[in-house]
Amino acid sequence: MVITKHTLLYSKKNKLKLLTFLNKFFIKFIK
């Protein structure tokens, strides 16, 4: 896998999506 600026940006977006997803999941789980 070649790491380029595009790949880094893509991974950052994915991390944000993952974080928001986890946040929603944990909120539901805690409640």
Number of C-alpha atoms within 10 A of each C-alpha: 4 5 7 9 9 9 12 11 11 12 12 12 12 12 12 12 12 12 12 12 12 12 12 11 11 11 10 9 8 6 5
